[in-house]
């Protein structure tokens, strides 16, 4: 684009057009450069956006699955709670036994569908050995502090089946519970009661020996504490004697220092 001659008659008009053309050319160059640069940036921008979107998708997927899992877990928990609520609640009640030394024993039983069955005995600060009859309607436990054997029936009635006196057949020596325990407090008179399969009550005692180093004896007592039988000799200490349930014929299995004895149903002697 040549510069018009100053002597030209249309000099001013030509200069004006020349300036306009220059401005237009500059604007065209500027816009062209801008759009070209924008095109490049947009092209790069699209790739960056795609990468970000894909990355978000990868992250969102496990979050979505976790949310679904949480919903499923909540639904399962709700269903479990509903099922638990549908089950009838088992009410636990208790009888209270007060020992001669004013210790409290709680004899617990459950009342399910109008059927009562014993579940256990608790005494705060005291160790209690107890056993429940096979039908659940009787429970026997020891009051070790007073060395008494107590039986409860499911109706709440109770019996003390402790032997109070025993006379040896050979020497005629009289074992009286209170006299023996007053002179020898560590003498084992009656502990660890248990039911047999035919509903007899057995327990451990040092009777019929007083000073000799014999083992513990397994005795039977009936429900009034008046009829009793020596069933046989076992280990020296109560910790070495364990009741291990019944065999297929109803015989009670008794482990004494690793040796297993059987008290057969209806029998009055261990084998």
C-alpha atoms as a printed R data frame, in Angstrom:
    type eleno elety resid chain resno       x       y       z
1   ATOM     1    CA   UNK     A     1   0.000   0.000   0.000
2   ATOM     2    CA   UNK     A     2   1.819   3.096  -1.289
3   ATOM     3    CA   UNK     A     3   1.693   6.456   0.386
4   ATOM     4    CA   UNK     A     4  -0.344   9.042  -1.676
5   ATOM     5    CA   UNK     A     5   1.469  12.080  -3.060
6   ATOM     6    CA   UNK     A     6   1.128  15.206  -1.057
7   ATOM     7    CA   UNK     A     7   0.383  17.068  -4.263
8   ATOM     8    CA   UNK     A     8  -2.510  14.890  -5.089
9   ATOM     9    CA   UNK     A     9  -5.888  16.555  -5.220
10  ATOM    10    CA   UNK     A    10  -7.435  13.773  -3.095
11  ATOM    11    CA   UNK     A    11  -4.573  13.587  -0.684
12  ATOM    12    CA   UNK     A    12  -6.640  13.975   2.482
13  ATOM    13    CA   UNK     A    13  -9.192  11.391   1.365
14  ATOM    14    CA   UNK     A    14  -6.478   8.944   0.370
15  ATOM    15    CA   UNK     A    15  -4.681   9.376   3.700
16  ATOM    16    CA   UNK     A    16  -7.904   8.785   5.581
17  ATOM    17    CA   UNK     A    17  -8.560   5.567   3.642
18  ATOM    18    CA   UNK     A    18  -4.932   4.558   4.128
19  ATOM    19    CA   UNK     A    19  -5.243   4.950   7.924
20  ATOM    20    CA   UNK     A    20  -8.500   2.985   7.908
21  ATOM    21    CA   UNK     A    21  -6.949   0.197   5.882
22  ATOM    22    CA   UNK     A    22  -3.954   0.061   8.215
23  ATOM    23    CA   UNK     A    23  -6.266  -0.104  11.243
24  ATOM    24    CA   UNK     A    24  -8.347  -2.834   9.594
25  ATOM    25    CA   UNK     A    25  -5.245  -4.840   8.752
26  ATOM    26    CA   UNK     A    26  -3.956  -4.494  12.314
27  ATOM    27    CA   UNK     A    27  -7.354  -5.516  13.712
28  ATOM    28    CA   UNK     A    28  -7.502  -8.494  11.363
29  ATOM    29    CA   UNK     A    29  -4.031  -9.587  12.459
30  ATOM    30    CA   UNK     A    30  -4.925  -9.107  16.135
31  ATOM    31    CA   UNK     A    31  -8.214 -11.023  15.869
32  ATOM    32    CA   UNK     A    32  -6.607 -13.733  13.803
33  ATOM    33    CA   UNK     A    33  -3.870 -14.133  16.386
34  ATOM    34    CA   UNK     A    34  -6.425 -14.105  19.211
35  ATOM    35    CA   UNK     A    35  -8.659 -16.739  17.638
36  ATOM    36    CA   UNK     A    36  -5.674 -18.871  16.711
37  ATOM    37    CA   UNK     A    37  -4.377 -18.709  20.267
38  ATOM    38    CA   UNK     A    38  -7.875 -19.332  21.672
39  ATOM    39    CA   UNK     A    39  -8.248 -22.313  19.374
40  ATOM    40    CA   UNK     A    40  -5.006 -23.776  20.687
41  ATOM    41    CA   UNK     A    41  -5.989 -23.098  24.291
42  ATOM    42    CA   UNK     A    42  -9.474 -24.464  23.793
43  ATOM    43    CA   UNK     A    43  -8.033 -27.563  22.227
44  ATOM    44    CA   UNK     A    44  -5.774 -28.094  25.214
45  ATOM    45    CA   UNK     A    45  -8.558 -27.095  27.545
46  ATOM    46    CA   UNK     A    46 -10.842 -29.769  26.155
47  ATOM    47    CA   UNK     A    47  -8.233 -32.462  26.852
48  ATOM    48    CA   UNK     A    48  -7.692 -31.213  30.372
49  ATOM    49    CA   UNK     A    49 -11.430 -31.180  31.043
50  ATOM    50    CA   UNK     A    50 -11.786 -34.725  29.670
51  ATOM    51    CA   UNK     A    51  -9.014 -35.969  31.916
52  ATOM    52    CA   UNK     A    52 -10.632 -34.332  34.938
53  ATOM    53    CA   UNK     A    53 -14.016 -35.760  34.107
54  ATOM    54    CA   UNK     A    54 -12.596 -39.258  33.640
55  ATOM    55    CA   UNK     A    55 -10.717 -38.948  36.898
56  ATOM    56    CA   UNK     A    56 -13.874 -37.910  38.695
57  ATOM    57    CA   UNK     A    57 -15.724 -40.848  37.232
58  ATOM    58    CA   UNK     A    58 -13.100 -43.228  38.551
59  ATOM    59    CA   UNK     A    59 -13.346 -41.709  42.012
60  ATOM    60    CA   UNK     A    60 -17.116 -41.427  42.061
61  ATOM    61    CA   UNK     A    61 -17.691 -45.065  41.165
62  ATOM    62    CA   UNK     A    62 -16.397 -46.611  44.421
63  ATOM    63    CA   UNK     A    63 -18.079 -43.840  46.407
64  ATOM    64    CA   UNK     A    64 -21.344 -44.765  44.765
65  ATOM    65    CA   UNK     A    65 -20.757 -48.434  45.542
66  ATOM    66    CA   UNK     A    66 -19.914 -47.588  49.161
67  ATOM    67    CA   UNK     A    67 -23.099 -45.597  49.470
68  ATOM    68    CA   UNK     A    68 -25.076 -48.512  48.076
69  ATOM    69    CA   UNK     A    69 -23.310 -50.873  50.486
70  ATOM    70    CA   UNK     A    70 -24.116 -48.575  53.394
71  ATOM    71    CA   UNK     A    71 -27.749 -48.537  52.335
72  ATOM    72    CA   UNK     A    72 -27.741 -52.349  52.121
73  ATOM    73    CA   UNK     A    73 -26.064 -52.655  55.552
74  ATOM    74    CA   UNK     A    74 -28.573 -50.262  57.099
75  ATOM    75    CA   UNK     A    75 -31.391 -52.196  55.499
76  ATOM    76    CA   UNK     A    76 -29.988 -55.491  56.825
77  ATOM    77    CA   UNK     A    77 -29.529 -54.027  60.310
78  ATOM    78    CA   UNK     A    78 -33.066 -52.688  60.251
79  ATOM    79    CA   UNK     A    79 -34.362 -56.088  59.178
80  ATOM    80    CA   UNK     A    80 -32.372 -57.796  61.964
81  ATOM    81    CA   UNK     A    81 -33.738 -55.366  64.532
82  ATOM    82    CA   UNK     A    82 -37.244 -55.981  63.274
83  ATOM    83    CA   UNK     A    83 -36.715 -59.743  63.500
84  ATOM    84    CA   UNK     A    84 -35.344 -59.382  67.041
85  ATOM    85    CA   UNK     A    85 -38.320 -57.236  67.986
86  ATOM    86    CA   UNK     A    86 -40.652 -59.882  66.586
87  ATOM    87    CA   UNK     A    87 -39.177 -62.531  68.914
88  ATOM    88    CA   UNK     A    88 -40.914 -62.829  72.277
89  ATOM    89    CA   UNK     A    89 -38.788 -61.435  75.094
90  ATOM    90    CA   UNK     A    90 -37.707 -63.955  77.718
91  ATOM    91    CA   UNK     A    91 -38.301 -62.565  81.173
92  ATOM    92    CA   UNK     A    92 -35.764 -63.490  83.840
93  ATOM    93    CA   UNK     A    93 -36.913 -63.574  87.445
94  ATOM    94    CA   UNK     A    94 -35.363 -64.725  90.689
95  ATOM    95    CA   UNK     A    95 -35.985 -66.224  94.100
96  ATOM    96    CA   UNK     A    96 -33.883 -64.977  96.986
97  ATOM    97    CA   UNK     A    97 -32.310 -67.269  99.543
98  ATOM    98    CA   UNK     A    98 -30.762 -65.803 102.718
99  ATOM    99    CA   UNK     A    99 -28.164 -68.002 104.389
100 ATOM   100    CA   UNK     A   100 -27.792 -68.410 108.195
101 ATOM   101    CA   UNK     A   101 -24.953 -65.869 107.996
102 ATOM   102    CA   UNK     A   102 -27.194 -63.416 106.092
103 ATOM   103    CA   UNK     A   103 -25.578 -63.923 102.681
104 ATOM   104    CA   UNK     A   104 -27.919 -63.378  99.723
105 ATOM   105    CA   UNK     A   105 -28.242 -65.976  96.967
106 ATOM   106    CA   UNK     A   106 -30.223 -65.120  93.835
107 ATOM   107    CA   UNK     A   107 -31.800 -68.180  92.234
108 ATOM   108    CA   UNK     A   108 -32.589 -67.123  88.676
109 ATOM   109    CA   UNK     A   109 -35.155 -68.634  86.330
110 ATOM   110    CA   UNK     A   110 -36.708 -67.743  82.977
111 ATOM   111    CA   UNK     A   111 -40.394 -67.561  82.203
112 ATOM   112    CA   UNK     A   112 -40.909 -68.451  78.541
113 ATOM   113    CA   UNK     A   113 -44.356 -69.195  77.096
114 ATOM   114    CA   UNK     A   114 -45.638 -69.700  80.661
115 ATOM   115    CA   UNK     A   115 -42.959 -72.345  81.263
116 ATOM   116    CA   UNK     A   116 -40.512 -71.668  84.071
117 ATOM   117    CA   UNK     A   117 -37.001 -73.110  84.057
118 ATOM   118    CA   UNK     A   118 -33.990 -72.407  86.231
119 ATOM   119    CA   UNK     A   119 -30.916 -70.767  84.693
120 ATOM   120    CA   UNK     A   120 -28.449 -70.352  87.570
121 ATOM   121    CA   UNK     A   121 -27.464 -69.070  91.017
122 ATOM   122    CA   UNK     A   122 -25.519 -65.931  91.899
123 ATOM   123    CA   UNK     A   123 -24.126 -64.760  95.245
124 ATOM   124    CA   UNK     A   124 -22.099 -61.571  95.425
125 ATOM   125    CA   UNK     A   125 -18.553 -62.235  96.612
126 ATOM   126    CA   UNK     A   126 -19.151 -65.967  97.032
127 ATOM   127    CA   UNK     A   127 -18.304 -68.967  94.888
128 ATOM   128    CA   UNK     A   128 -21.338 -71.139  94.287
129 ATOM   129    CA   UNK     A   129 -21.476 -74.611  92.769
130 ATOM   130    CA   UNK     A   130 -24.912 -75.417  91.390
131 ATOM   131    CA   UNK     A   131 -26.634 -77.870  89.096
132 ATOM   132    CA   UNK     A   132 -29.990 -77.858  87.318
133 ATOM   133    CA   UNK     A   133 -32.149 -80.938  86.857
134 ATOM   134    CA   UNK     A   134 -32.583 -82.176  83.305
135 ATOM   135    CA   UNK     A   135 -36.134 -80.858  83.050
136 ATOM   136    CA   UNK     A   136 -35.067 -77.466  84.443
137 ATOM   137    CA   UNK     A   137 -37.607 -77.500  87.293
138 ATOM   138    CA   UNK     A   138 -35.153 -78.027  90.177
139 ATOM   139    CA   UNK     A   139 -31.835 -76.466  91.084
140 ATOM   140    CA   UNK     A   140 -29.364 -77.474  93.792
141 ATOM   141    CA   UNK     A   141 -26.494 -75.335  95.115
142 ATOM   142    CA   UNK     A   142 -24.028 -75.184  98.000
143 ATOM   143    CA   UNK     A   143 -23.697 -72.519 100.660
144 ATOM   144    CA   UNK     A   144 -19.976 -73.088 101.221
145 ATOM   145    CA   UNK     A   145 -19.717 -70.694 104.116
146 ATOM   146    CA   UNK     A   146 -22.237 -72.732 106.134
147 ATOM   147    CA   UNK     A   147 -21.675 -75.979 104.187
148 ATOM   148    CA   UNK     A   148 -25.345 -76.501 103.433
149 ATOM   149    CA   UNK     A   149 -26.926 -78.058 100.358
150 ATOM   150    CA   UNK     A   150 -30.108 -76.284  99.233
151 ATOM   151    CA   UNK     A   151 -32.642 -77.427  96.620
152 ATOM   152    CA   UNK     A   152 -35.198 -75.117  95.023
153 ATOM   153    CA   UNK     A   153 -38.290 -76.205  93.114
154 ATOM   154    CA   UNK     A   154 -39.542 -74.062  90.258
155 ATOM   155    CA   UNK     A   155 -42.558 -72.988  92.322
156 ATOM   156    CA   UNK     A   156 -40.191 -71.303  94.789
157 ATOM   157    CA   UNK     A   157 -40.336 -73.918  97.543
158 ATOM   158    CA   UNK     A   158 -36.967 -74.981  98.965
159 ATOM   159    CA   UNK     A   159 -35.426 -77.794 100.997
160 ATOM   160    CA   UNK     A   160 -32.227 -78.076 102.989
161 ATOM   161    CA   UNK     A   161 -30.904 -81.568 102.215
162 ATOM   162    CA   UNK     A   162 -27.737 -81.227 104.305
163 ATOM   163    CA   UNK     A   163 -26.816 -84.204 106.476
164 ATOM   164    CA   UNK     A   164 -26.811 -82.914 110.052
165 ATOM   165    CA   UNK     A   165 -25.561 -86.037 111.817
166 ATOM   166    CA   UNK     A   166 -23.938 -89.340 110.872
167 ATOM   167    CA   UNK     A   167 -23.017 -92.316 113.079
168 ATOM   168    CA   UNK     A   168 -20.326 -94.676 111.790
169 ATOM   169    CA   UNK     A   169 -21.355 -98.322 111.696
170 ATOM   170    CA   UNK     A   170 -18.031 -99.762 112.853
171 ATOM   171    CA   UNK     A   171 -16.926 -97.461 115.689
172 ATOM   172    CA   UNK     A   172 -20.167 -95.712 116.502
173 ATOM   173    CA   UNK     A   173 -18.444 -92.345 116.209
174 ATOM   174    CA   UNK     A   174 -21.014 -89.561 115.874
175 ATOM   175    CA   UNK     A   175 -20.401 -86.897 113.258
176 ATOM   176    CA   UNK     A   176 -22.439 -83.831 114.131
177 ATOM   177    CA   UNK     A   177 -22.142 -81.045 111.616
178 ATOM   178    CA   UNK     A   178 -21.991 -78.107 114.021
179 ATOM   179    CA   UNK     A   179 -19.554 -79.777 116.419
180 ATOM   180    CA   UNK     A   180 -17.202 -80.924 113.663
181 ATOM   181    CA   UNK     A   181 -17.119 -77.512 111.958
182 ATOM   182    CA   UNK     A   182 -16.673 -75.649 115.228
183 ATOM   183    CA   UNK     A   183 -13.494 -77.656 115.949
184 ATOM   184    CA   UNK     A   184 -12.204 -77.976 112.395
185 ATOM   185    CA   UNK     A   185 -13.382 -75.105 110.209
186 ATOM   186    CA   UNK     A   186 -11.652 -76.372 107.061
187 ATOM   187    CA   UNK     A   187 -13.386 -79.763 107.260
188 ATOM   188    CA   UNK     A   188 -15.356 -80.425 104.064
189 ATOM   189    CA   UNK     A   189 -18.852 -81.379 105.169
190 ATOM   190    CA   UNK     A   190 -20.846 -80.926 101.962
191 ATOM   191    CA   UNK     A   191 -19.921 -79.165  98.697
192 ATOM   192    CA   UNK     A   192 -20.347 -79.421  94.903
193 ATOM   193    CA   UNK     A   193 -23.867 -80.888  94.661
194 ATOM   194    CA   UNK     A   194 -25.119 -82.415  91.427
195 ATOM   195    CA   UNK     A   195 -28.181 -84.172  90.034
196 ATOM   196    CA   UNK     A   196 -28.052 -87.693  88.646
197 ATOM   197    CA   UNK     A   197 -30.103 -88.642  85.583
198 ATOM   198    CA   UNK     A   198 -32.734 -90.199  87.889
199 ATOM   199    CA   UNK     A   199 -32.953 -86.973  89.938
200 ATOM   200    CA   UNK     A   200 -30.934 -88.043  92.972
201 ATOM   201    CA   UNK     A   201 -28.688 -85.444  94.640
202 ATOM   202    CA   UNK     A   202 -25.020 -86.206  95.200
203 ATOM   203    CA   UNK     A   203 -22.267 -84.136  96.833
204 ATOM   204    CA   UNK     A   204 -18.678 -84.327  98.139
205 ATOM   205    CA   UNK     A   205 -17.707 -84.750 101.822
206 ATOM   206    CA   UNK     A   206 -14.883 -85.976 104.108
207 ATOM   207    CA   UNK     A   207 -17.346 -88.139 106.054
208 ATOM   208    CA   UNK     A   208 -16.832 -90.848 107.365
209 ATOM   209    CA   UNK     A   209 -13.227 -89.873 108.208
210 ATOM   210    CA   UNK     A   210 -12.114 -87.022 110.403
211 ATOM   211    CA   UNK     A   211  -8.342 -86.908 110.923
212 ATOM   212    CA   UNK     A   212  -6.966 -89.430 108.410
213 ATOM   213    CA   UNK     A   213  -5.667 -88.374 105.013
214 ATOM   214    CA   UNK     A   214  -8.305 -90.009 102.898
215 ATOM   215    CA   UNK     A   215  -9.852 -88.658  99.745
216 ATOM   216    CA   UNK     A   216 -13.221 -86.978  99.353
217 ATOM   217    CA   UNK     A   217 -16.269 -89.213  99.251
218 ATOM   218    CA   UNK     A   218 -19.232 -88.989  96.932
219 ATOM   219    CA   UNK     A   219 -22.496 -89.200  98.840
220 ATOM   220    CA   UNK     A   220 -26.162 -89.398  97.970
221 ATOM   221    CA   UNK     A   221 -28.856 -87.601  99.941
222 ATOM   222    CA   UNK     A   222 -32.595 -87.679  99.485
223 ATOM   223    CA   UNK     A   223 -34.775 -84.584  99.580
224 ATOM   224    CA   UNK     A   224 -35.344 -84.528 103.318
225 ATOM   225    CA   UNK     A   225 -31.679 -84.953 104.268
226 ATOM   226    CA   UNK     A   226 -32.441 -88.049 106.344
227 ATOM   227    CA   UNK     A   227 -31.489 -90.877 103.987
228 ATOM   228    CA   UNK     A   228 -27.899 -90.882 102.695
229 ATOM   229    CA   UNK     A   229 -25.454 -93.340 101.162
230 ATOM   230    CA   UNK     A   230 -21.685 -93.353 100.617
231 ATOM   231    CA   UNK     A   231 -21.151 -93.971  96.883
232 ATOM   232    CA   UNK     A   232 -17.342 -94.192  96.809
233 ATOM   233    CA   UNK     A   233 -14.004 -92.479  97.380
234 ATOM   234    CA   UNK     A   234 -12.484 -89.948  94.962
235 ATOM   235    CA   UNK     A   235  -9.511 -87.521  94.898
236 ATOM   236    CA   UNK     A   236  -8.147 -85.532  97.855
237 ATOM   237    CA   UNK     A   237  -9.179 -82.033  96.680
238 ATOM   238    CA   UNK     A   238 -12.428 -80.699  95.165
239 ATOM   239    CA   UNK     A   239 -10.511 -79.089  92.301
240 ATOM   240    CA   UNK     A   240  -9.451 -82.552  91.087
241 ATOM   241    CA   UNK     A   241 -13.042 -83.777  90.845
242 ATOM   242    CA   UNK     A   242 -15.268 -82.761  87.941
243 ATOM   243    CA   UNK     A   243 -18.700 -83.849  86.752
244 ATOM   244    CA   UNK     A   244 -18.583 -84.469  82.998
245 ATOM   245    CA   UNK     A   245 -22.179 -85.066  81.987
246 ATOM   246    CA   UNK     A   246 -24.000 -88.292  81.156
247 ATOM   247    CA   UNK     A   247 -23.326 -91.139  78.770
248 ATOM   248    CA   UNK     A   248 -25.919 -92.606  76.393
249 ATOM   249    CA   UNK     A   249 -27.320 -94.821  79.170
250 ATOM   250    CA   UNK     A   250 -27.767 -91.970  81.638
251 ATOM   251    CA   UNK     A   251 -24.717 -92.778  83.772
252 ATOM   252    CA   UNK     A   252 -23.068 -89.719  85.341
253 ATOM   253    CA   UNK     A   253 -19.379 -89.429  84.400
254 ATOM   254    CA   UNK     A   254 -17.072 -88.210  87.183
255 ATOM   255    CA   UNK     A   255 -13.451 -87.308  86.469
256 ATOM   256    CA   UNK     A   256 -11.183 -87.768  89.491
257 ATOM   257    CA   UNK     A   257  -7.566 -86.785  88.731
258 ATOM   258    CA   UNK     A   258  -7.902 -88.037  85.169
259 ATOM   259    CA   UNK     A   259  -9.671 -91.271  86.033
260 ATOM   260    CA   UNK     A   260 -13.308 -91.388  84.928
261 ATOM   261    CA   UNK     A   261 -15.897 -93.082  87.138
262 ATOM   262    CA   UNK     A   262 -19.485 -93.912  86.226
263 ATOM   263    CA   UNK     A   263 -22.496 -93.638  88.485
264 ATOM   264    CA   UNK     A   264 -25.116 -95.666  86.669
265 ATOM   265    CA   UNK     A   265 -28.770 -94.763  86.726
266 ATOM   266    CA   UNK     A   266 -30.381 -96.343  89.806
267 ATOM   267    CA   UNK     A   267 -27.016 -97.390  91.251
268 ATOM   268    CA   UNK     A   268 -25.573 -96.454  94.650
269 ATOM   269    CA   UNK     A   269 -21.926 -97.169  93.817
270 ATOM   270    CA   UNK     A   270 -19.430 -95.568  91.440
271 ATOM   271    CA   UNK     A   271 -17.562 -97.845  89.042
